[in-house]
Amino acid sequence: MHHHWEAARTPDGARYERCARCLKERPDGLSAGTKAGMGIGGGG
Ligand SMILES: [Zn+2]
């Protein structure tokens, strides 16, 4: 089943996407790939 993500807005005014079929909110985490090489070591 394919979800039909459509742009929607929350009462607060924040933008998000939900499915126009099952009204399911799209979870955060659209980034696909590897999570490496981001601030290694760190140091203020
Ligand atoms: Zn759906």
mmCIF file of the protein (N, C-alpha, C, O) and its ligand, coordinates in Angstrom:
data_MODEL
# 
_entry.id   MODEL 
# 
loop_
_entity.id 
_entity.type 
_entity.pdbx_number_of_molecules 
1 polymer     1 
2 non-polymer 1 
# 
_entity_poly.entity_id                      1 
_entity_poly.type                           'polypeptide(L)' 
_entity_poly.nstd_linkage                   no 
_entity_poly.nstd_monomer                   no 
_entity_poly.pdbx_seq_one_letter_code       MHHHWEAARTPDGARYERCARCLKERPDGLSAGTKAGMGIGGGG 
_entity_poly.pdbx_seq_one_letter_code_can   MHHHWEAARTPDGARYERCARCLKERPDGLSAGTKAGMGIGGGG 
_entity_poly.pdbx_strand_id                 A 
# 
loop_
_entity_poly_seq.entity_id 
_entity_poly_seq.num 
_entity_poly_seq.mon_id 
_entity_poly_seq.hetero 
1 1  MET n 
1 2  HIS n 
1 3  HIS n 
1 4  HIS n 
1 5  TRP n 
1 6  GLU n 
1 7  ALA n 
1 8  ALA n 
1 9  ARG n 
1 10 THR n 
1 11 PRO n 
1 12 ASP n 
1 13 GLY n 
1 14 ALA n 
1 15 ARG n 
1 16 TYR n 
1 17 GLU n 
1 18 ARG n 
1 19 CYS n 
1 20 ALA n 
1 21 ARG n 
1 22 CYS n 
1 23 LEU n 
1 24 LYS n 
1 25 GLU n 
1 26 ARG n 
1 27 PRO n 
1 28 ASP n 
1 29 GLY n 
1 30 LEU n 
1 31 SER n 
1 32 ALA n 
1 33 GLY n 
1 34 THR n 
1 35 LYS n 
1 36 ALA n 
1 37 GLY n 
1 38 MET n 
1 39 GLY n 
1 40 ILE n 
1 41 GLY n 
1 42 GLY n 
1 43 GLY n 
1 44 GLY n 
# 
loop_
_struct_asym.id 
_struct_asym.entity_id 
A 1 
B 2 
# 
loop_
_chem_comp.id 
_chem_comp.type 
_chem_comp.mon_nstd_flag 
ALA 'L-peptide linking' y 
ARG 'L-peptide linking' y 
ASP 'L-peptide linking' y 
CYS 'L-peptide linking' y 
GLU 'L-peptide linking' y 
GLY 'peptide linking'   y 
HIS 'L-peptide linking' y 
ILE 'L-peptide linking' y 
LEU 'L-peptide linking' y 
LYS 'L-peptide linking' y 
MET 'L-peptide linking' y 
PRO 'L-peptide linking' y 
SER 'L-peptide linking' y 
THR 'L-peptide linking' y 
TRP 'L-peptide linking' y 
TYR 'L-peptide linking' y 
ZN  non-polymer         . 
# 
_pdbx_entity_nonpoly.entity_id   2 
_pdbx_entity_nonpoly.name        ? 
_pdbx_entity_nonpoly.comp_id     ZN 
# 
_pdbx_nonpoly_scheme.asym_id         B 
_pdbx_nonpoly_scheme.entity_id       2 
_pdbx_nonpoly_scheme.mon_id          ZN 
_pdbx_nonpoly_scheme.ndb_seq_num     1 
_pdbx_nonpoly_scheme.pdb_seq_num     101 
_pdbx_nonpoly_scheme.auth_seq_num    101 
_pdbx_nonpoly_scheme.pdb_mon_id      ZN 
_pdbx_nonpoly_scheme.auth_mon_id     ZN 
_pdbx_nonpoly_scheme.pdb_strand_id   A 
_pdbx_nonpoly_scheme.pdb_ins_code    . 
# 
loop_
_atom_site.group_PDB 
_atom_site.id 
_atom_site.type_symbol 
_atom_site.label_atom_id 
_atom_site.label_alt_id 
_atom_site.label_comp_id 
_atom_site.label_asym_id 
_atom_site.label_entity_id 
_atom_site.label_seq_id 
_atom_site.pdbx_PDB_ins_code 
_atom_site.Cartn_x 
_atom_site.Cartn_y 
_atom_site.Cartn_z 
_atom_site.occupancy 
_atom_site.B_iso_or_equiv 
_atom_site.pdbx_formal_charge 
_atom_site.auth_seq_id 
_atom_site.auth_comp_id 
_atom_site.auth_asym_id 
_atom_site.auth_atom_id 
_atom_site.pdbx_PDB_model_num 
ATOM   1   N  N  . MET A 1 1  ? 0.855  -1.202 0.000  1.00 0.00 ? 1   MET A N  1 
ATOM   2   C  CA . MET A 1 1  ? 0.000  0.000  0.000  1.00 0.00 ? 1   MET A CA 1 
ATOM   3   C  C  . MET A 1 1  ? 0.888  1.249  0.000  1.00 0.00 ? 1   MET A C  1 
ATOM   4   O  O  . MET A 1 1  ? 1.864  1.347  0.744  1.00 0.00 ? 1   MET A O  1 
ATOM   5   N  N  . HIS A 1 2  ? 0.530  2.148  -0.818 1.00 0.00 ? 2   HIS A N  1 
ATOM   6   C  CA . HIS A 1 2  ? 1.321  3.370  -0.903 1.00 0.00 ? 2   HIS A CA 1 
ATOM   7   C  C  . HIS A 1 2  ? 0.577  4.502  -0.192 1.00 0.00 ? 2   HIS A C  1 
ATOM   8   O  O  . HIS A 1 2  ? -0.625 4.705  -0.363 1.00 0.00 ? 2   HIS A O  1 
ATOM   9   N  N  . HIS A 1 3  ? 1.329  5.203  0.586  1.00 0.00 ? 3   HIS A N  1 
ATOM   10  C  CA . HIS A 1 3  ? 0.722  6.338  1.286  1.00 0.00 ? 3   HIS A CA 1 
ATOM   11  C  C  . HIS A 1 3  ? 0.779  7.586  0.412  1.00 0.00 ? 3   HIS A C  1 
ATOM   12  O  O  . HIS A 1 3  ? 1.725  7.809  -0.344 1.00 0.00 ? 3   HIS A O  1 
ATOM   13  N  N  . HIS A 1 4  ? -0.241 8.364  0.543  1.00 0.00 ? 4   HIS A N  1 
ATOM   14  C  CA . HIS A 1 4  ? -0.281 9.612  -0.228 1.00 0.00 ? 4   HIS A CA 1 
ATOM   15  C  C  . HIS A 1 4  ? 0.038  10.776 0.710  1.00 0.00 ? 4   HIS A C  1 
ATOM   16  O  O  . HIS A 1 4  ? -0.853 11.406 1.281  1.00 0.00 ? 4   HIS A O  1 
ATOM   17  N  N  . TRP A 1 5  ? 1.332  11.039 0.847  1.00 0.00 ? 5   TRP A N  1 
ATOM   18  C  CA . TRP A 1 5  ? 1.744  12.109 1.761  1.00 0.00 ? 5   TRP A CA 1 
ATOM   19  C  C  . TRP A 1 5  ? 1.365  13.461 1.207  1.00 0.00 ? 5   TRP A C  1 
ATOM   20  O  O  . TRP A 1 5  ? 1.716  13.810 0.080  1.00 0.00 ? 5   TRP A O  1 
ATOM   21  N  N  . GLU A 1 6  ? 0.663  14.198 1.993  1.00 0.00 ? 6   GLU A N  1 
ATOM   22  C  CA . GLU A 1 6  ? 0.298  15.545 1.588  1.00 0.00 ? 6   GLU A CA 1 
ATOM   23  C  C  . GLU A 1 6  ? 0.750  16.531 2.657  1.00 0.00 ? 6   GLU A C  1 
ATOM   24  O  O  . GLU A 1 6  ? 0.866  16.190 3.834  1.00 0.00 ? 6   GLU A O  1 
ATOM   25  N  N  . ALA A 1 7  ? 0.998  17.748 2.224  1.00 0.00 ? 7   ALA A N  1 
ATOM   26  C  CA . ALA A 1 7  ? 1.462  18.763 3.165  1.00 0.00 ? 7   ALA A CA 1 
ATOM   27  C  C  . ALA A 1 7  ? 0.318  19.203 4.066  1.00 0.00 ? 7   ALA A C  1 
ATOM   28  O  O  . ALA A 1 7  ? -0.791 19.466 3.602  1.00 0.00 ? 7   ALA A O  1 
ATOM   29  N  N  . ALA A 1 8  ? 0.598  19.277 5.329  1.00 0.00 ? 8   ALA A N  1 
ATOM   30  C  CA . ALA A 1 8  ? -0.419 19.707 6.283  1.00 0.00 ? 8   ALA A CA 1 
ATOM   31  C  C  . ALA A 1 8  ? 0.222  20.604 7.332  1.00 0.00 ? 8   ALA A C  1 
ATOM   32  O  O  . ALA A 1 8  ? 1.444  20.666 7.465  1.00 0.00 ? 8   ALA A O  1 
ATOM   33  N  N  . ARG A 1 9  ? -0.614 21.277 8.052  1.00 0.00 ? 9   ARG A N  1 
ATOM   34  C  CA . ARG A 1 9  ? -0.100 22.187 9.082  1.00 0.00 ? 9   ARG A CA 1 
ATOM   35  C  C  . ARG A 1 9  ? -0.759 21.906 10.409 1.00 0.00 ? 9   ARG A C  1 
ATOM   36  O  O  . ARG A 1 9  ? -1.948 21.597 10.488 1.00 0.00 ? 9   ARG A O  1 
ATOM   37  N  N  . THR A 1 10 ? 0.027  22.020 11.426 1.00 0.00 ? 10  THR A N  1 
ATOM   38  C  CA . THR A 1 10 ? -0.505 21.814 12.763 1.00 0.00 ? 10  THR A CA 1 
ATOM   39  C  C  . THR A 1 10 ? -1.122 23.121 13.273 1.00 0.00 ? 10  THR A C  1 
ATOM   40  O  O  . THR A 1 10 ? -0.766 24.204 12.808 1.00 0.00 ? 10  THR A O  1 
ATOM   41  N  N  . PRO A 1 11 ? -2.035 23.015 14.218 1.00 0.00 ? 11  PRO A N  1 
ATOM   42  C  CA . PRO A 1 11 ? -2.668 24.197 14.815 1.00 0.00 ? 11  PRO A CA 1 
ATOM   43  C  C  . PRO A 1 11 ? -1.639 25.232 15.258 1.00 0.00 ? 11  PRO A C  1 
ATOM   44  O  O  . PRO A 1 11 ? -1.925 26.427 15.323 1.00 0.00 ? 11  PRO A O  1 
ATOM   45  N  N  . ASP A 1 12 ? -0.458 24.756 15.556 1.00 0.00 ? 12  ASP A N  1 
ATOM   46  C  CA . ASP A 1 12 ? 0.606  25.667 15.988 1.00 0.00 ? 12  ASP A CA 1 
ATOM   47  C  C  . ASP A 1 12 ? 1.215  26.394 14.806 1.00 0.00 ? 12  ASP A C  1 
ATOM   48  O  O  . ASP A 1 12 ? 1.800  27.467 14.950 1.00 0.00 ? 12  ASP A O  1 
ATOM   49  N  N  . GLY A 1 13 ? 1.072  25.804 13.653 1.00 0.00 ? 13  GLY A N  1 
ATOM   50  C  CA . GLY A 1 13 ? 1.616  26.443 12.460 1.00 0.00 ? 13  GLY A CA 1 
ATOM   51  C  C  . GLY A 1 13 ? 2.807  25.695 11.895 1.00 0.00 ? 13  GLY A C  1 
ATOM   52  O  O  . GLY A 1 13 ? 3.418  26.111 10.910 1.00 0.00 ? 13  GLY A O  1 
ATOM   53  N  N  . ALA A 1 14 ? 3.124  24.581 12.540 1.00 0.00 ? 14  ALA A N  1 
ATOM   54  C  CA . ALA A 1 14 ? 4.264  23.807 12.057 1.00 0.00 ? 14  ALA A CA 1 
ATOM   55  C  C  . ALA A 1 14 ? 3.848  22.954 10.862 1.00 0.00 ? 14  ALA A C  1 
ATOM   56  O  O  . ALA A 1 14 ? 2.732  22.438 10.802 1.00 0.00 ? 14  ALA A O  1 
ATOM   57  N  N  . ARG A 1 15 ? 4.744  22.826 9.944  1.00 0.00 ? 15  ARG A N  1 
ATOM   58  C  CA . ARG A 1 15 ? 4.427  22.041 8.748  1.00 0.00 ? 15  ARG A CA 1 
ATOM   59  C  C  . ARG A 1 15 ? 4.818  20.591 8.936  1.00 0.00 ? 15  ARG A C  1 
ATOM   60  O  O  . ARG A 1 15 ? 5.864  20.276 9.504  1.00 0.00 ? 15  ARG A O  1 
ATOM   61  N  N  . TYR A 1 16 ? 3.957  19.716 8.447  1.00 0.00 ? 16  TYR A N  1 
ATOM   62  C  CA . TYR A 1 16 ? 4.280  18.299 8.503  1.00 0.00 ? 16  TYR A CA 1 
ATOM   63  C  C  . TYR A 1 16 ? 3.558  17.592 7.364  1.00 0.00 ? 16  TYR A C  1 
ATOM   64  O  O  . TYR A 1 16 ? 2.783  18.200 6.625  1.00 0.00 ? 16  TYR A O  1 
ATOM   65  N  N  . GLU A 1 17 ? 3.821  16.324 7.241  1.00 0.00 ? 17  GLU A N  1 
ATOM   66  C  CA . GLU A 1 17 ? 3.200  15.570 6.153  1.00 0.00 ? 17  GLU A CA 1 
ATOM   67  C  C  . GLU A 1 17 ? 2.377  14.426 6.719  1.00 0.00 ? 17  GLU A C  1 
ATOM   68  O  O  . GLU A 1 17 ? 2.778  13.757 7.671  1.00 0.00 ? 17  GLU A O  1 
ATOM   69  N  N  . ARG A 1 18 ? 1.240  14.221 6.124  1.00 0.00 ? 18  ARG A N  1 
ATOM   70  C  CA . ARG A 1 18 ? 0.383  13.131 6.562  1.00 0.00 ? 18  ARG A CA 1 
ATOM   71  C  C  . ARG A 1 18 ? -0.204 12.441 5.340  1.00 0.00 ? 18  ARG A C  1 
ATOM   72  O  O  . ARG A 1 18 ? -0.189 12.973 4.230  1.00 0.00 ? 18  ARG A O  1 
ATOM   73  N  N  . CYS A 1 19 ? -0.712 11.260 5.575  1.00 0.00 ? 19  CYS A N  1 
ATOM   74  C  CA . CYS A 1 19 ? -1.277 10.505 4.469  1.00 0.00 ? 19  CYS A CA 1 
ATOM   75  C  C  . CYS A 1 19 ? -2.737 10.912 4.260  1.00 0.00 ? 19  CYS A C  1 
ATOM   76  O  O  . CYS A 1 19 ? -3.521 10.971 5.207  1.00 0.00 ? 19  CYS A O  1 
ATOM   77  N  N  . ALA A 1 20 ? -3.082 11.188 3.017  1.00 0.00 ? 20  ALA A N  1 
ATOM   78  C  CA . ALA A 1 20 ? -4.442 11.620 2.714  1.00 0.00 ? 20  ALA A CA 1 
ATOM   79  C  C  . ALA A 1 20 ? -5.392 10.426 2.667  1.00 0.00 ? 20  ALA A C  1 
ATOM   80  O  O  . ALA A 1 20 ? -6.602 10.591 2.510  1.00 0.00 ? 20  ALA A O  1 
ATOM   81  N  N  . ARG A 1 21 ? -4.837 9.233  2.804  1.00 0.00 ? 21  ARG A N  1 
ATOM   82  C  CA . ARG A 1 21 ? -5.661 8.030  2.726  1.00 0.00 ? 21  ARG A CA 1 
ATOM   83  C  C  . ARG A 1 21 ? -6.015 7.516  4.119  1.00 0.00 ? 21  ARG A C  1 
ATOM   84  O  O  . ARG A 1 21 ? -7.178 7.283  4.450  1.00 0.00 ? 21  ARG A O  1 
ATOM   85  N  N  . CYS A 1 22 ? -4.975 7.353  4.910  1.00 0.00 ? 22  CYS A N  1 
ATOM   86  C  CA . CYS A 1 22 ? -5.214 6.822  6.255  1.00 0.00 ? 22  CYS A CA 1 
ATOM   87  C  C  . CYS A 1 22 ? -4.912 7.872  7.314  1.00 0.00 ? 22  CYS A C  1 
ATOM   88  O  O  . CYS A 1 22 ? -4.914 7.584  8.511  1.00 0.00 ? 22  CYS A O  1 
ATOM   89  N  N  . LEU A 1 23 ? -4.653 9.087  6.858  1.00 0.00 ? 23  LEU A N  1 
ATOM   90  C  CA . LEU A 1 23 ? -4.380 10.186 7.786  1.00 0.00 ? 23  LEU A CA 1 
ATOM   91  C  C  . LEU A 1 23 ? -3.284 9.807  8.763  1.00 0.00 ? 23  LEU A C  1 
ATOM   92  O  O  . LEU A 1 23 ? -3.336 10.132 9.949  1.00 0.00 ? 23  LEU A O  1 
ATOM   93  N  N  . LYS A 1 24 ? -2.303 9.118  8.238  1.00 0.00 ? 24  LYS A N  1 
ATOM   94  C  CA . LYS A 1 24 ? -1.191 8.708  9.082  1.00 0.00 ? 24  LYS A CA 1 
ATOM   95  C  C  . LYS A 1 24 ? -0.068 9.714  8.961  1.00 0.00 ? 24  LYS A C  1 
ATOM   96  O  O  . LYS A 1 24 ? 0.356  10.069 7.861  1.00 0.00 ? 24  LYS A O  1 
ATOM   97  N  N  . GLU A 1 25 ? 0.411  10.170 10.118 1.00 0.00 ? 25  GLU A N  1 
ATOM   98  C  CA . GLU A 1 25 ? 1.491  11.142 10.104 1.00 0.00 ? 25  GLU A CA 1 
ATOM   99  C  C  . GLU A 1 25 ? 2.810  10.470 9.759  1.00 0.00 ? 25  GLU A C  1 
ATOM   100 O  O  . GLU A 1 25 ? 3.146  9.394  10.256 1.00 0.00 ? 25  GLU A O  1 
ATOM   101 N  N  . ARG A 1 26 ? 3.528  11.140 8.902  1.00 0.00 ? 26  ARG A N  1 
ATOM   102 C  CA . ARG A 1 26 ? 4.798  10.558 8.495  1.00 0.00 ? 26  ARG A CA 1 
ATOM   103 C  C  . ARG A 1 26 ? 5.834  10.731 9.611  1.00 0.00 ? 26  ARG A C  1 
ATOM   104 O  O  . ARG A 1 26 ? 6.036  11.829 10.130 1.00 0.00 ? 26  ARG A O  1 
ATOM   105 N  N  . PRO A 1 27 ? 6.462  9.650  9.953  1.00 0.00 ? 27  PRO A N  1 
ATOM   106 C  CA . PRO A 1 27 ? 7.467  9.685  11.010 1.00 0.00 ? 27  PRO A CA 1 
ATOM   107 C  C  . PRO A 1 27 ? 8.698  10.458 10.575 1.00 0.00 ? 27  PRO A C  1 
ATOM   108 O  O  . PRO A 1 27 ? 9.009  10.556 9.388  1.00 0.00 ? 27  PRO A O  1 
ATOM   109 N  N  . ASP A 1 28 ? 9.379  10.995 11.549 1.00 0.00 ? 28  ASP A N  1 
ATOM   110 C  CA . ASP A 1 28 ? 10.597 11.741 11.243 1.00 0.00 ? 28  ASP A CA 1 
ATOM   111 C  C  . ASP A 1 28 ? 11.744 10.774 10.971 1.00 0.00 ? 28  ASP A C  1 
ATOM   112 O  O  . ASP A 1 28 ? 11.897 9.758  11.648 1.00 0.00 ? 28  ASP A O  1 
ATOM   113 N  N  . GLY A 1 29 ? 12.516 11.102 9.999  1.00 0.00 ? 29  GLY A N  1 
ATOM   114 C  CA . GLY A 1 29 ? 13.641 10.215 9.679  1.00 0.00 ? 29  GLY A CA 1 
ATOM   115 C  C  . GLY A 1 29 ? 13.650 9.913  8.204  1.00 0.00 ? 29  GLY A C  1 
ATOM   116 O  O  . GLY A 1 29 ? 13.757 8.760  7.787  1.00 0.00 ? 29  GLY A O  1 
ATOM   117 N  N  . LEU A 1 30 ? 13.536 10.959 7.426  1.00 0.00 ? 30  LEU A N  1 
ATOM   118 C  CA . LEU A 1 30 ? 13.516 10.764 5.985  1.00 0.00 ? 30  LEU A CA 1 
ATOM   119 C  C  . LEU A 1 30 ? 14.926 10.551 5.448  1.00 0.00 ? 30  LEU A C  1 
ATOM   120 O  O  . LEU A 1 30 ? 15.127 10.014 4.358  1.00 0.00 ? 30  LEU A O  1 
ATOM   121 N  N  . SER A 1 31 ? 15.884 10.984 6.242  1.00 0.00 ? 31  SER A N  1 
ATOM   122 C  CA . SER A 1 31 ? 17.269 10.858 5.807  1.00 0.00 ? 31  SER A CA 1 
ATOM   123 C  C  . SER A 1 31 ? 17.647 9.392  5.644  1.00 0.00 ? 31  SER A C  1 
ATOM   124 O  O  . SER A 1 31 ? 17.557 8.597  6.580  1.00 0.00 ? 31  SER A O  1 
ATOM   125 N  N  . ALA A 1 32 ? 18.056 9.069  4.476  1.00 0.00 ? 32  ALA A N  1 
ATOM   126 C  CA . ALA A 1 32 ? 18.453 7.684  4.234  1.00 0.00 ? 32  ALA A CA 1 
ATOM   127 C  C  . ALA A 1 32 ? 19.947 7.619  3.943  1.00 0.00 ? 32  ALA A C  1 
ATOM   128 O  O  . ALA A 1 32 ? 20.476 8.404  3.156  1.00 0.00 ? 32  ALA A O  1 
ATOM   129 N  N  . GLY A 1 33 ? 20.595 6.704  4.569  1.00 0.00 ? 33  GLY A N  1 
ATOM   130 C  CA . GLY A 1 33 ? 22.023 6.574  4.335  1.00 0.00 ? 33  GLY A CA 1 
ATOM   131 C  C  . GLY A 1 33 ? 22.744 6.189  5.615  1.00 0.00 ? 33  GLY A C  1 
ATOM   132 O  O  . GLY A 1 33 ? 22.187 5.536  6.498  1.00 0.00 ? 33  GLY A O  1 
ATOM   133 N  N  . THR A 1 34 ? 23.958 6.598  5.685  1.00 0.00 ? 34  THR A N  1 
ATOM   134 C  CA . THR A 1 34 ? 24.744 6.243  6.854  1.00 0.00 ? 34  THR A CA 1 
ATOM   135 C  C  . THR A 1 34 ? 24.849 7.434  7.791  1.00 0.00 ? 34  THR A C  1 
ATOM   136 O  O  . THR A 1 34 ? 24.845 8.592  7.373  1.00 0.00 ? 34  THR A O  1 
ATOM   137 N  N  . LYS A 1 35 ? 24.942 7.114  9.040  1.00 0.00 ? 35  LYS A N  1 
ATOM   138 C  CA . LYS A 1 35 ? 25.070 8.181  10.021 1.00 0.00 ? 35  LYS A CA 1 
ATOM   139 C  C  . LYS A 1 35 ? 26.487 8.160  10.585 1.00 0.00 ? 35  LYS A C  1 
ATOM   140 O  O  . LYS A 1 35 ? 26.719 7.787  11.735 1.00 0.00 ? 35  LYS A O  1 
ATOM   141 N  N  . ALA A 1 36 ? 27.396 8.562  9.762  1.00 0.00 ? 36  ALA A N  1 
ATOM   142 C  CA . ALA A 1 36 ? 28.787 8.553  10.201 1.00 0.00 ? 36  ALA A CA 1 
ATOM   143 C  C  . ALA A 1 36 ? 29.470 9.815  9.712  1.00 0.00 ? 36  ALA A C  1 
ATOM   144 O  O  . ALA A 1 36 ? 29.051 10.428 8.730  1.00 0.00 ? 36  ALA A O  1 
ATOM   145 N  N  . GLY A 1 37 ? 30.508 10.184 10.399 1.00 0.00 ? 37  GLY A N  1 
ATOM   146 C  CA . GLY A 1 37 ? 31.244 11.365 10.001 1.00 0.00 ? 37  GLY A CA 1 
ATOM   147 C  C  . GLY A 1 37 ? 30.530 12.628 10.366 1.00 0.00 ? 37  GLY A C  1 
ATOM   148 O  O  . GLY A 1 37 ? 30.465 13.572 9.579  1.00 0.00 ? 37  GLY A O  1 
ATOM   149 N  N  . MET A 1 38 ? 29.987 12.647 11.572 1.00 0.00 ? 38  MET A N  1 
ATOM   150 C  CA . MET A 1 38 ? 29.272 13.839 12.009 1.00 0.00 ? 38  MET A CA 1 
ATOM   151 C  C  . MET A 1 38 ? 29.716 14.194 13.427 1.00 0.00 ? 38  MET A C  1 
ATOM   152 O  O  . MET A 1 38 ? 29.198 13.649 14.402 1.00 0.00 ? 38  MET A O  1 
ATOM   153 N  N  . GLY A 1 39 ? 30.655 15.089 13.530 1.00 0.00 ? 39  GLY A N  1 
ATOM   154 C  CA . GLY A 1 39 ? 31.113 15.526 14.836 1.00 0.00 ? 39  GLY A CA 1 
ATOM   155 C  C  . GLY A 1 39 ? 31.769 14.398 15.612 1.00 0.00 ? 39  GLY A C  1 
ATOM   156 O  O  . GLY A 1 39 ? 31.247 13.915 16.617 1.00 0.00 ? 39  GLY A O  1 
ATOM   157 N  N  . ILE A 1 40 ? 32.918 14.000 15.119 1.00 0.00 ? 40  ILE A N  1 
ATOM   158 C  CA . ILE A 1 40 ? 33.635 12.929 15.812 1.00 0.00 ? 40  ILE A CA 1 
ATOM   159 C  C  . ILE A 1 40 ? 34.625 13.547 16.804 1.00 0.00 ? 40  ILE A C  1 
ATOM   160 O  O  . ILE A 1 40 ? 35.462 14.373 16.441 1.00 0.00 ? 40  ILE A O  1 
ATOM   161 N  N  . GLY A 1 41 ? 34.508 13.136 18.031 1.00 0.00 ? 41  GLY A N  1 
ATOM   162 C  CA . GLY A 1 41 ? 35.418 13.646 19.043 1.00 0.00 ? 41  GLY A CA 1 
ATOM   163 C  C  . GLY A 1 41 ? 34.756 14.766 19.828 1.00 0.00 ? 41  GLY A C  1 
ATOM   164 O  O  . GLY A 1 41 ? 34.582 14.687 21.044 1.00 0.00 ? 41  GLY A O  1 
ATOM   165 N  N  . GLY A 1 42 ? 34.405 15.777 19.117 1.00 0.00 ? 42  GLY A N  1 
ATOM   166 C  CA . GLY A 1 42 ? 33.734 16.887 19.787 1.00 0.00 ? 42  GLY A CA 1 
ATOM   167 C  C  . GLY A 1 42 ? 34.673 17.637 20.716 1.00 0.00 ? 42  GLY A C  1 
ATOM   168 O  O  . GLY A 1 42 ? 35.723 17.137 21.119 1.00 0.00 ? 42  GLY A O  1 
ATOM   169 N  N  . GLY A 1 43 ? 34.274 18.811 21.028 1.00 0.00 ? 43  GLY A N  1 
ATOM   170 C  CA . GLY A 1 43 ? 35.125 19.589 21.923 1.00 0.00 ? 43  GLY A CA 1 
ATOM   171 C  C  . GLY A 1 43 ? 34.730 21.059 21.881 1.00 0.00 ? 43  GLY A C  1 
ATOM   172 O  O  . GLY A 1 43 ? 34.956 21.750 20.887 1.00 0.00 ? 43  GLY A O  1 
ATOM   173 N  N  . GLY A 1 44 ? 34.147 21.517 22.955 1.00 0.00 ? 44  GLY A N  1 
ATOM   174 C  CA . GLY A 1 44 ? 33.700 22.848 22.985 1.00 0.00 ? 44  GLY A CA 1 
ATOM   175 C  C  . GLY A 1 44 ? 34.681 23.914 22.722 1.00 0.00 ? 44  GLY A C  1 
ATOM   176 O  O  . GLY A 1 44 ? 34.331 25.094 22.739 1.00 0.00 ? 44  GLY A O  1 
HETATM 177 ZN ZN . ZN  B 2 .  ? -1.697 5.905  4.136  1.00 0.00 2 101 ZN  A ZN 1 
# 
